[in-house]
Amino acid sequence: MLNPESGLDSLREALAGIDAWGARFAAVSVSSPTGILASHGDTARVLGVASITKLTTAWTVLVALEEGTISLEDPLGPPGSTVAHLLAHAGGWGVDTEEVLAAPGTRRIYSNTGYEALARHLEERAGIPFATYLREAVLEPLGMRSSELRGSAAKDLFASVDDLMLFVEELRRPRLVDPSTAEQACTVRFAGLGGVLPGWGRQDPCDWGYGPEIRGSKAPHWSGTNAPAATLGHFGGSGTFVWLDPDSGIGCVALGDRPFGDWALRVWPAFSDRVRTAAEALV
C-alpha cells in the first residue's frame, strides 16, 4: 500500500512542475470528493481566466433556465439556432464574428460571439445586467468572493484558484441547479460534430456540453494523454485551465499569466498526466 505521506510528496512534486511554465505567476490546486489534496503557489491571487469564464456564464444560463427566465429552445443567433446551440458552440457563428460559417447543428465552431449573445439575451429577459445575474446566481452562492466579471461574458472573469475550486465542487456535486440539469450540461450535446479545438487542431468529433468542453476522443488534448473520455472543463488563452474527472472525482485548477501558445501544447498534457496519476494514488 502507498504510504500517504510519500503519495502526497509525489503530488506536491507534480504540482511544482507549474514553476516550469515560464509564467511570472502561476498557482495550482488539486481536489478530490473529500476536499483539497494539495496546492502550489498563491492560490488566493486573482487573475484574468479568459475562456474559463464560459463555464460560469453557462452555469448562470442553467440557473436562468430553471427559473424560467429563458429556455433552451429560445431562438438565438443565426437563423435556426437556439440557446442550446450557442451553449454548445453549434450555432454556426465564427469565433469573434456573426458571420455564419455553418448551418446550426452541423459543425462545432467555437464562438465567443455566441456566449456574448447568450449574456445579452439573459439581460433582456431578466431586466438586469448579466454581471449582476452571474454574481447573484453563481458567484455569491458558491462563495466565490474574489471573482468578478469585468467585461465580456465569454472571457473576462477574474478569479483565483481557490474560487475556481469552489466551482469545481459545483461541477462535482451540483447544488445551484438540479443534478439532471448539470448532467445535461456535462455530457455531449449535438453529438458527432467535428470542429477545431482552438490551438489544438481539428478534432472529429469535437465534443462539448452546455458550457464544459468534454475530452472524448480528442488528441492531442490539454487535459493529458491519460484523461478519461468523460473529463470535462475548459482552458483559457491567458494560460489557465480547469478540469474534472467525474469518475474519480479528481479536479485540477491551474492559473498562470503566460498567454497560451506552443509552450502549452508541449507542457500541459504531460503536467496534467503527472498530476492525475499522483492524485489517483491518493484516492
LODRENTI-883775 format. One record per residue (C-alpha): residue number from 1; chain; x negated, y negated, z negated; residue in three letters. Coordinates in Angstrom, 1 decimal, m for minus. Layout:
BEGIN
+-----+--------+--------+--------+--------+---------+
| num | cadena |      X |      Y |      Z | residuo |
+-----+--------+--------+--------+--------+---------+
| NUM |      A |      X |      Y |      Z |     ALA |
...
+-----+--------+--------+--------+--------+---------+
This chain:
BEGIN
+-----+--------+--------+--------+--------+---------+
| num | cadena |      X |      Y |      Z | residuo |
+-----+--------+--------+--------+--------+---------+
|   1 |      A |    0.0 |    0.0 |    0.0 |     MET |
|   2 |      A |   m1.2 |   m3.5 |    0.8 |     LEU |
|   3 |      A |   m2.5 |   m5.5 |   m2.1 |     ASN |
|   4 |      A |   m0.1 |   m8.5 |   m2.3 |     PRO |
|   5 |      A |   m3.0 |  m10.9 |   m3.0 |     GLU |
|   6 |      A |   m5.0 |   m9.5 |   m0.1 |     SER |
|   7 |      A |   m2.0 |   m9.8 |    2.1 |     GLY |
|   8 |      A |   m1.4 |  m13.4 |    1.0 |     LEU |
|   9 |      A |   m5.0 |  m14.2 |    1.7 |     ASP |
|  10 |      A |   m4.6 |  m12.8 |    5.2 |     SER |
|  11 |      A |   m1.6 |  m15.0 |    5.8 |     LEU |
|  12 |      A |   m3.3 |  m18.1 |    4.4 |     ARG |
|  13 |      A |   m6.3 |  m17.4 |    6.7 |     GLU |
|  14 |      A |   m4.0 |  m17.1 |    9.7 |     ALA |
|  15 |      A |   m2.2 |  m20.4 |    8.9 |     LEU |
|  16 |      A |   m5.6 |  m22.1 |    8.5 |     ALA |
|  17 |      A |   m6.0 |  m21.4 |   12.2 |     GLY |
|  18 |      A |   m3.9 |  m24.5 |   12.8 |     ILE |
|  19 |      A |   m7.0 |  m26.6 |   12.0 |     ASP |
|  20 |      A |   m8.5 |  m25.4 |   15.3 |     ALA |
|  21 |      A |   m5.7 |  m27.0 |   17.3 |     TRP |
|  22 |      A |   m7.7 |  m30.2 |   17.7 |     GLY |
|  23 |      A |   m5.0 |  m32.4 |   16.2 |     ALA |
|  24 |      A |   m5.7 |  m35.3 |   13.9 |     ARG |
|  25 |      A |   m3.0 |  m33.9 |   11.7 |     PHE |
|  26 |      A |   m1.4 |  m30.5 |   11.6 |     ALA |
|  27 |      A |    0.6 |  m28.5 |    9.0 |     ALA |
|  28 |      A |    2.4 |  m25.2 |    9.0 |     VAL |
|  29 |      A |    4.6 |  m23.1 |    6.7 |     SER |
|  30 |      A |    6.0 |  m19.6 |    6.9 |     VAL |
|  31 |      A |    9.0 |  m18.3 |    5.1 |     SER |
|  32 |      A |   11.0 |  m15.0 |    4.6 |     SER |
|  33 |      A |   14.5 |  m14.5 |    3.4 |     PRO |
|  34 |      A |   13.1 |  m14.8 |   m0.2 |     THR |
|  35 |      A |   11.5 |  m18.2 |    0.3 |     GLY |
|  36 |      A |    8.3 |  m19.8 |    1.4 |     ILE |
|  37 |      A |    5.4 |  m17.3 |    1.8 |     LEU |
|  38 |      A |    2.6 |  m19.7 |    2.4 |     ALA |
|  39 |      A |    1.7 |  m23.1 |    3.8 |     SER |
|  40 |      A |   m1.3 |  m25.0 |    5.0 |     HIS |
|  41 |      A |   m1.7 |  m28.8 |    5.3 |     GLY |
|  42 |      A |    0.5 |  m31.6 |    4.2 |     ASP |
|  43 |      A |    4.0 |  m30.1 |    4.7 |     THR |
|  44 |      A |    5.7 |  m33.3 |    3.5 |     ALA |
|  45 |      A |    4.3 |  m35.6 |    6.1 |     ARG |
|  46 |      A |    6.8 |  m36.9 |    8.6 |     VAL |
|  47 |      A |    6.1 |  m36.7 |   12.4 |     LEU |
|  48 |      A |    8.0 |  m37.0 |   15.6 |     GLY |
|  49 |      A |    9.1 |  m33.5 |   16.5 |     VAL |
|  50 |      A |   10.0 |  m34.2 |   20.2 |     ALA |
|  51 |      A |   12.3 |  m31.5 |   21.6 |     SER |
|  52 |      A |   12.8 |  m29.6 |   18.3 |     ILE |
|  53 |      A |   15.3 |  m32.5 |   18.0 |     THR |
|  54 |      A |   17.6 |  m30.4 |   20.2 |     LYS |
|  55 |      A |   18.1 |  m27.8 |   17.5 |     LEU |
|  56 |      A |   19.6 |  m30.3 |   15.1 |     THR |
|  57 |      A |   21.6 |  m32.0 |   17.9 |     THR |
|  58 |      A |   23.0 |  m28.7 |   18.9 |     ALA |
|  59 |      A |   23.9 |  m27.9 |   15.3 |     TRP |
|  60 |      A |   25.7 |  m31.2 |   15.0 |     THR |
|  61 |      A |   27.7 |  m30.3 |   18.1 |     VAL |
|  62 |      A |   28.6 |  m27.0 |   16.5 |     LEU |
|  63 |      A |   29.9 |  m28.8 |   13.4 |     VAL |
|  64 |      A |   31.9 |  m31.1 |   15.6 |     ALA |
|  65 |      A |   33.4 |  m28.1 |   17.4 |     LEU |
|  66 |      A |   34.6 |  m26.5 |   14.2 |     GLU |
|  67 |      A |   36.0 |  m29.8 |   13.0 |     GLU |
|  68 |      A |   37.9 |  m30.1 |   16.3 |     GLY |
|  69 |      A |   36.2 |  m33.3 |   17.4 |     THR |
|  70 |      A |   35.1 |  m31.8 |   20.7 |     ILE |
|  71 |      A |   35.4 |  m28.4 |   22.5 |     SER |
|  72 |      A |   33.0 |  m26.2 |   24.4 |     LEU |
|  73 |      A |   35.4 |  m26.4 |   27.3 |     GLU |
|  74 |      A |   35.3 |  m30.3 |   27.5 |     ASP |
|  75 |      A |   34.2 |  m31.3 |   31.0 |     PRO |
|  76 |      A |   30.8 |  m33.0 |   30.7 |     LEU |
|  77 |      A |   28.0 |  m33.6 |   33.1 |     GLY |
|  78 |      A |   28.1 |  m32.7 |   36.8 |     PRO |
|  79 |      A |   31.5 |  m31.5 |   38.4 |     PRO |
|  80 |      A |   32.4 |  m28.1 |   36.9 |     GLY |
|  81 |      A |   30.0 |  m28.5 |   33.9 |     SER |
|  82 |      A |   31.2 |  m28.4 |   30.3 |     THR |
|  83 |      A |   29.8 |  m29.0 |   26.8 |     VAL |
|  84 |      A |   28.9 |  m25.3 |   26.8 |     ALA |
|  85 |      A |   26.8 |  m25.6 |   30.0 |     HIS |
|  86 |      A |   24.9 |  m28.6 |   28.7 |     LEU |
|  87 |      A |   24.2 |  m27.0 |   25.3 |     LEU |
|  88 |      A |   22.6 |  m24.0 |   27.1 |     ALA |
|  89 |      A |   20.8 |  m26.0 |   29.8 |     HIS |
|  90 |      A |   23.0 |  m24.6 |   32.5 |     ALA |
|  91 |      A |   24.8 |  m27.8 |   33.7 |     GLY |
|  92 |      A |   22.6 |  m28.3 |   36.8 |     GLY |
|  93 |      A |   21.0 |  m31.7 |   35.9 |     TRP |
|  94 |      A |   17.3 |  m32.2 |   36.0 |     GLY |
|  95 |      A |   15.0 |  m32.8 |   33.1 |     VAL |
|  96 |      A |   15.4 |  m36.6 |   32.8 |     ASP |
|  97 |      A |   17.9 |  m37.3 |   35.6 |     THR |
|  98 |      A |   21.5 |  m37.0 |   36.5 |     GLU |
|  99 |      A |   20.5 |  m35.6 |   39.9 |     GLU |
| 100 |      A |   22.4 |  m32.4 |   40.4 |     VAL |
| 101 |      A |   19.8 |  m29.7 |   41.2 |     LEU |
| 102 |      A |   22.1 |  m26.6 |   41.0 |     ALA |
| 103 |      A |   25.8 |  m25.8 |   40.5 |     ALA |
| 104 |      A |   26.8 |  m25.3 |   36.8 |     PRO |
| 105 |      A |   26.1 |  m21.8 |   35.5 |     GLY |
| 106 |      A |   23.7 |  m20.8 |   38.3 |     THR |
| 107 |      A |   20.3 |  m21.8 |   37.1 |     ARG |
| 108 |      A |   18.6 |  m22.6 |   33.7 |     ARG |
| 109 |      A |   17.4 |  m26.2 |   34.2 |     ILE |
| 110 |      A |   16.0 |  m27.7 |   31.0 |     TYR |
| 111 |      A |   17.6 |  m31.1 |   30.6 |     SER |
| 112 |      A |   17.0 |  m34.0 |   28.2 |     ASN |
| 113 |      A |   19.8 |  m35.8 |   30.1 |     THR |
| 114 |      A |   22.3 |  m33.1 |   29.2 |     GLY |
| 115 |      A |   21.6 |  m33.5 |   25.4 |     TYR |
| 116 |      A |   21.8 |  m37.2 |   25.6 |     GLU |
| 117 |      A |   25.2 |  m36.8 |   27.3 |     ALA |
| 118 |      A |   26.3 |  m34.4 |   24.5 |     LEU |
| 119 |      A |   25.5 |  m37.1 |   22.0 |     ALA |
| 120 |      A |   27.4 |  m39.8 |   23.8 |     ARG |
| 121 |      A |   30.4 |  m37.5 |   24.2 |     HIS |
| 122 |      A |   30.4 |  m36.8 |   20.5 |     LEU |
| 123 |      A |   30.0 |  m40.5 |   19.7 |     GLU |
| 124 |      A |   33.0 |  m41.4 |   21.9 |     GLU |
| 125 |      A |   35.2 |  m38.7 |   20.4 |     ARG |
| 126 |      A |   34.2 |  m39.3 |   16.7 |     ALA |
| 127 |      A |   34.0 |  m43.1 |   16.9 |     GLY |
| 128 |      A |   30.7 |  m43.2 |   15.0 |     ILE |
| 129 |      A |   27.1 |  m43.3 |   16.2 |     PRO |
| 130 |      A |   25.6 |  m39.9 |   16.9 |     PHE |
| 131 |      A |   22.7 |  m40.5 |   14.5 |     ALA |
| 132 |      A |   25.3 |  m41.0 |   11.7 |     THR |
| 133 |      A |   27.2 |  m37.9 |   12.6 |     TYR |
| 134 |      A |   23.9 |  m35.9 |   12.6 |     LEU |
| 135 |      A |   22.8 |  m37.3 |    9.3 |     ARG |
| 136 |      A |   26.2 |  m36.6 |    7.6 |     GLU |
| 137 |      A |   26.9 |  m33.3 |    9.2 |     ALA |
| 138 |      A |   23.4 |  m31.7 |    9.2 |     VAL |
| 139 |      A |   20.5 |  m33.6 |    7.6 |     LEU |
| 140 |      A |   22.1 |  m34.6 |    4.3 |     GLU |
| 141 |      A |   23.9 |  m31.3 |    3.6 |     PRO |
| 142 |      A |   20.7 |  m29.3 |    4.2 |     LEU |
| 143 |      A |   18.7 |  m31.7 |    2.0 |     GLY |
| 144 |      A |   16.5 |  m32.9 |    4.9 |     MET |
| 145 |      A |   15.9 |  m36.2 |    3.2 |     ARG |
| 146 |      A |   12.8 |  m37.3 |    5.1 |     SER |
| 147 |      A |   14.4 |  m36.6 |    8.5 |     SER |
| 148 |      A |   15.8 |  m39.4 |   10.7 |     GLU |
| 149 |      A |   16.9 |  m39.7 |   14.3 |     LEU |
| 150 |      A |   15.2 |  m42.7 |   15.7 |     ARG |
| 151 |      A |   16.4 |  m42.7 |   19.3 |     GLY |
| 152 |      A |   17.3 |  m40.0 |   21.8 |     SER |
| 153 |      A |   19.3 |  m37.0 |   20.6 |     ALA |
| 154 |      A |   17.0 |  m34.9 |   22.9 |     ALA |
| 155 |      A |   13.6 |  m35.8 |   21.5 |     LYS |
| 156 |      A |   13.4 |  m38.5 |   18.8 |     ASP |
| 157 |      A |   13.9 |  m36.8 |   15.5 |     LEU |
| 158 |      A |   11.2 |  m37.5 |   12.9 |     PHE |
| 159 |      A |   10.9 |  m34.8 |   10.2 |     ALA |
| 160 |      A |    8.5 |  m32.9 |    8.0 |     SER |
| 161 |      A |    7.6 |  m29.2 |    7.9 |     VAL |
| 162 |      A |    9.4 |  m29.0 |    4.6 |     ASP |
| 163 |      A |   12.6 |  m30.4 |    6.1 |     ASP |
| 164 |      A |   12.5 |  m28.2 |    9.1 |     LEU |
| 165 |      A |   12.0 |  m25.1 |    6.9 |     MET |
| 166 |      A |   15.4 |  m26.1 |    5.4 |     LEU |
| 167 |      A |   16.8 |  m25.9 |    8.9 |     PHE |
| 168 |      A |   15.2 |  m22.5 |    9.5 |     VAL |
| 169 |      A |   17.1 |  m21.3 |    6.4 |     GLU |
| 170 |      A |   20.3 |  m22.6 |    8.1 |     GLU |
| 171 |      A |   19.5 |  m20.6 |   11.2 |     LEU |
| 172 |      A |   18.8 |  m17.5 |    9.0 |     ARG |
| 173 |      A |   21.9 |  m17.9 |    6.7 |     ARG |
| 174 |      A |   24.2 |  m20.5 |    8.1 |     PRO |
| 175 |      A |   26.4 |  m22.5 |    5.7 |     ARG |
| 176 |      A |   27.2 |  m25.6 |    7.7 |     LEU |
| 177 |      A |   29.1 |  m23.6 |   10.4 |     VAL |
| 178 |      A |   30.8 |  m20.2 |   10.3 |     ASP |
| 179 |      A |   28.4 |  m17.3 |   10.8 |     PRO |
| 180 |      A |   30.3 |  m16.4 |   14.0 |     SER |
| 181 |      A |   29.7 |  m19.8 |   15.4 |     THR |
| 182 |      A |   26.0 |  m19.6 |   14.5 |     ALA |
| 183 |      A |   25.8 |  m16.2 |   16.2 |     GLU |
| 184 |      A |   27.2 |  m17.6 |   19.4 |     GLN |
| 185 |      A |   24.6 |  m20.3 |   19.3 |     ALA |
| 186 |      A |   21.7 |  m17.9 |   18.6 |     CYS |
| 187 |      A |   22.5 |  m15.4 |   21.3 |     THR |
| 188 |      A |   22.0 |  m15.7 |   25.1 |     VAL |
| 189 |      A |   24.6 |  m17.8 |   26.8 |     ARG |
| 190 |      A |   25.2 |  m17.7 |   30.6 |     PHE |
| 191 |      A |   23.0 |  m14.5 |   30.6 |     ALA |
| 192 |      A |   20.8 |  m13.6 |   33.5 |     GLY |
| 193 |      A |   19.9 |  m17.2 |   34.7 |     LEU |
| 194 |      A |   16.4 |  m17.8 |   35.9 |     GLY |
| 195 |      A |   14.6 |  m21.0 |   35.4 |     GLY |
| 196 |      A |   11.4 |  m22.8 |   34.4 |     VAL |
| 197 |      A |   10.4 |  m22.9 |   30.7 |     LEU |
| 198 |      A |    8.6 |  m26.3 |   30.6 |     PRO |
| 199 |      A |    4.9 |  m25.8 |   30.5 |     GLY |
| 200 |      A |    5.1 |  m22.0 |   30.6 |     TRP |
| 201 |      A |    6.3 |  m21.5 |   34.2 |     GLY |
| 202 |      A |    9.1 |  m19.6 |   35.9 |     ARG |
| 203 |      A |   11.0 |  m17.1 |   33.8 |     GLN |
| 204 |      A |   13.6 |  m14.7 |   35.0 |     ASP |
| 205 |      A |   15.7 |  m14.5 |   33.0 |     PRO |
| 206 |      A |   15.1 |  m17.7 |   31.1 |     CYS |
| 207 |      A |   17.2 |  m17.0 |   28.1 |     ASP |
| 208 |      A |   18.8 |  m19.8 |   26.0 |     TRP |
| 209 |      A |   21.6 |  m20.1 |   23.4 |     GLY |
| 210 |      A |   23.6 |  m23.1 |   22.5 |     TYR |
| 211 |      A |   20.5 |  m25.0 |   21.4 |     GLY |
| 212 |      A |   17.9 |  m22.5 |   20.4 |     PRO |
| 213 |      A |   15.7 |  m21.0 |   23.1 |     GLU |
| 214 |      A |   15.6 |  m17.2 |   22.9 |     ILE |
| 215 |      A |   12.4 |  m15.4 |   23.7 |     ARG |
| 216 |      A |   14.0 |  m12.4 |   25.6 |     GLY |
| 217 |      A |   11.5 |  m11.1 |   28.1 |     SER |
| 218 |      A |    9.7 |  m14.3 |   28.7 |     LYS |
| 219 |      A |    5.9 |  m14.0 |   29.2 |     ALA |
| 220 |      A |    3.8 |  m16.0 |   28.6 |     PRO |
| 221 |      A |    5.6 |  m17.4 |   25.6 |     HIS |
| 222 |      A |    4.7 |  m19.9 |   22.9 |     TRP |
| 223 |      A |    6.1 |  m17.6 |   20.1 |     SER |
| 224 |      A |    3.5 |  m15.0 |   20.8 |     GLY |
| 225 |      A |    2.9 |  m11.7 |   22.7 |     THR |
| 226 |      A |    4.4 |   m9.6 |   19.9 |     ASN |
| 227 |      A |    7.5 |  m11.7 |   19.2 |     ALA |
| 228 |      A |   10.7 |   m9.6 |   19.3 |     PRO |
| 229 |      A |   13.2 |  m10.4 |   22.1 |     ALA |
| 230 |      A |   15.6 |  m11.9 |   19.6 |     ALA |
| 231 |      A |   13.1 |  m14.5 |   18.4 |     THR |
| 232 |      A |   14.7 |  m18.0 |   18.6 |     LEU |
| 233 |      A |   13.6 |  m21.6 |   18.1 |     GLY |
| 234 |      A |   12.1 |  m24.5 |   20.1 |     HIS |
| 235 |      A |    8.8 |  m26.2 |   20.8 |     PHE |
| 236 |      A |    8.2 |  m29.9 |   21.3 |     GLY |
| 237 |      A |    6.0 |  m31.9 |   23.6 |     GLY |
| 238 |      A |    4.4 |  m33.6 |   20.6 |     SER |
| 239 |      A |    2.6 |  m30.4 |   19.7 |     GLY |
| 240 |      A |    5.2 |  m28.8 |   17.4 |     THR |
| 241 |      A |    7.2 |  m25.6 |   17.2 |     PHE |
| 242 |      A |    9.8 |  m23.7 |   15.1 |     VAL |
| 243 |      A |   10.5 |  m20.0 |   15.5 |     TRP |
| 244 |      A |   12.6 |  m17.4 |   13.6 |     LEU |
| 245 |      A |   12.6 |  m13.7 |   14.0 |     ASP |
| 246 |      A |   16.2 |  m12.9 |   12.9 |     PRO |
| 247 |      A |   15.4 |   m9.2 |   12.4 |     ASP |
| 248 |      A |   12.6 |   m9.6 |    9.9 |     SER |
| 249 |      A |   13.8 |  m13.0 |    8.7 |     GLY |
| 250 |      A |   10.3 |  m14.4 |    9.1 |     ILE |
| 251 |      A |   10.3 |  m18.1 |   10.2 |     GLY |
| 252 |      A |    7.5 |  m20.5 |   11.1 |     CYS |
| 253 |      A |    7.3 |  m24.3 |   11.4 |     VAL |
| 254 |      A |    4.2 |  m25.9 |   12.8 |     ALA |
| 255 |      A |    3.8 |  m29.6 |   13.3 |     LEU |
| 256 |      A |    0.9 |  m31.5 |   14.8 |     GLY |
| 257 |      A |    0.1 |  m34.7 |   16.6 |     ASP |
| 258 |      A |   m1.8 |  m33.4 |   19.6 |     ARG |
| 259 |      A |    0.5 |  m33.6 |   22.6 |     PRO |
| 260 |      A |    1.4 |  m30.3 |   24.3 |     PHE |
| 261 |      A |   m1.0 |  m29.3 |   27.0 |     GLY |
| 262 |      A |   m3.1 |  m26.5 |   28.4 |     ASP |
| 263 |      A |   m4.7 |  m26.1 |   24.9 |     TRP |
| 264 |      A |   m1.3 |  m24.9 |   23.6 |     ALA |
| 265 |      A |   m1.0 |  m22.3 |   26.3 |     LEU |
| 266 |      A |   m4.2 |  m20.8 |   25.0 |     ARG |
| 267 |      A |   m3.8 |  m21.3 |   21.3 |     VAL |
| 268 |      A |   m0.1 |  m21.0 |   20.4 |     TRP |
| 269 |      A |    0.6 |  m17.3 |   21.4 |     PRO |
| 270 |      A |   m2.4 |  m15.9 |   19.5 |     ALA |
| 271 |      A |   m1.7 |  m18.2 |   16.5 |     PHE |
| 272 |      A |    1.9 |  m17.0 |   16.3 |     SER |
| 273 |      A |    0.9 |  m13.4 |   16.7 |     ASP |
| 274 |      A |   m1.6 |  m13.6 |   13.9 |     ARG |
| 275 |      A |    0.8 |  m15.4 |   11.6 |     VAL |
| 276 |      A |    3.7 |  m13.0 |   12.3 |     ARG |
| 277 |      A |    1.5 |   m9.9 |   11.7 |     THR |
| 278 |      A |    0.2 |  m11.2 |    8.4 |     ALA |
| 279 |      A |    3.7 |  m12.3 |    7.3 |     ALA |
| 280 |      A |    5.3 |   m9.0 |    8.2 |     GLU |
| 281 |      A |    2.8 |   m7.2 |    6.0 |     ALA |
| 282 |      A |    4.3 |   m9.1 |    3.0 |     LEU |
| 283 |      A |    8.0 |   m8.4 |    3.6 |     VAL |
+-----+--------+--------+--------+--------+---------+
